[in-house]
Amino acid sequence: MENSTNYHDEQNELNTIRMRNVLSTLPSFCKAFFRGIAESTSSRTRLAYAYDLRVFFEYMHENNPVCKKTDITEYPIEILDMITRDDLEEYMEYISLYFKDGKKYTNDERGKKRKLATLKSFYKYFFRAEKIKTNPAELIEMPKIHEKEIIRLDADEVAVLLDNVEDGKQLTKKQMQFHDKTKVRDIALMTLLLGTGIRVSECVGLNLNDVDLKNNGIKIRRKGGYEAVVYFGDEVYEALTDYLTERHHMIPAEGHEEALFLSLQNRRISVRAVENLVKKYAGTVTSLKKITPHKLRSTYGTSLYRETGDIYLVADVLGHKDVNTTRKHYAAIEEDKRRAAANAVKLRSDQ
């Protein structure tokens, strides 16, 4: 049966509506850019680009003498040729810390890199189309990214975490009030994240008919929109089976009949709710590690790589388009293996 509600299609529709709202605040020539990248980007990526461009043009309107003279929506495309390399460098410094409507915004090196990547893509599009004569964005170097240590749960922490989800002993009295109602769902959800490494968006997007207990697989929609089947082991199978027994007795809210994981309001559980759920249970295990759904994904990837030693398999299972992304994330494990290999070859037999 075809899904009556498709989470990913709904998100795309919401992003389209949001995009139109943001576009109404930008110069009209921006529409050509977004049409030009529509086939190669997701709606979520385009929306992020649009937000970035809004911050950029608002800054230019406030700080560039030429841009001040005209409303942002009335800017002609020629205005891009009036923005200099110095303007862009000053903008990059500005987004480190700025205030808007009384709220403080900051960007670390990763945030600045993303915003500069938006400008580079934006200028490149119009420069290649010969709509502008200059491309100052190309002259700005990307910020150097300092790699962060990958935070993951150790094997014993995973076991304690799942035990705590099951018995709820480490929860507060207020949290315990809801634990009996959500325990089976929470065990299934946490076990699924830890046992497959799927993204939280892929998890909340699951429908009932995406679960194949006969073949121990789930059908998910990856970033980029393509579908993939991810397989799971016996522990995930048991947790999902228990939850599905309970799920079939629930009465979902209208429009959420096909959703696998439901909230207490019997609606499809949200990404934010899963993030809060993970944070709640992770707090019962460790106060030193900031555990998020993505850290559970890293935990799975680490375990899989240590068991198989196959970086290409890990990349495929995690849905990384580029194996170098995977290799970068798990380089520390490769370093451990290389260090261990130093003693693997004996030059002289022990006397």
C-alpha positions, 0 to 999 in steps of 0.5 A: 500500500502506498504511504498515505503520509510521507514524512519527507514529502511533507518536509519538502512542502514545508521547506518550499513554503518557507523558501517562498517566504524568504525569497520575498525578502531577497533581490529578485535575481536570487530566484534564478540562482535557486532555479539553477541549483534545484536539480542538484540540491535538496529543499533543505539545502536551498532553504539554508542557502536562502537564510544565509543570503538573507543575512548577507544582504541585510549586512550589506544593506546596513554597512555598504554605502551603495547597498544602503540606497536601495531596498534589498528586494529592489537590488539589480544584479549589477550590485554584485559587481559593486561588492568588493573583496573587502566587503566580503572579508568584513562580512565574514568577521561580522558573522562571528558575532552579531545581534538581530532583533535583540538576539545574539548569533554566533558562527564558529569556523564550521558555521563561517565555512558554510556561509562562505560556501553559500556565497561562493556557490552564489557568485560562481553561478552568476559569474559562469552565466556571465551575468556579473563581471567579478567574483570576489567570493572566489578570492576569499579562503575557506576558514581552516577547520580544526577537527573535533574528537569524535564523541561516542559511547563505549560498549559498557556505556551502551549497555548501561544506557539501554538498561536505564531506558528499560528500567528508568531507575536513573530518571527524575520523578517527573520523567518517571511519570511518562516512562511507563507510557513510553518505555517500549517505544523508547527502547525500540527507538534507542535500540534502532538508532544504536543498532543501525546508525541511521540519522534521526531524520531517517528514523522519524520518517519511518512508516509502519510498512517500511519495517520488514521483520521477515528480512530484518530490514527497514526502508529509509529515505537518505539525504538526497532523496534516494531510498535504501534498505538497512538491515538490523540484528536480533536485538533491534528485531526484538525491540521493534517486535515488542513496540509494534505489538503495542503500536497496533493498539494505538489510535494515531491522530488524523494524518499520522496513521502510517507513522512508526514512532508516535508521540504521546499525542499520537502524532509522528514523533519529531526530530526535536522530541528524539533529540530530547529523548536521547539527551534525557537517557544519555544523562543517566549514563554520563555527564562528561559526554554530550550525547546526541542522536548523531553521537549514537550514529558515530557509536554504531559506525565505530563498532561496525568498523572495529568489527569489520575493518571495512571502511567502504562497508561503513560508508555504505551502511551510514549512507556517506556518498564519499568514503573519504568522509567516513575515513576522516571520521574514523581516522583515529581507529585506523591510527590505533590499528597502525600503532598496533601493527608496529608490534605485529612483525617480529624482526628476531625471534625471542631467545 
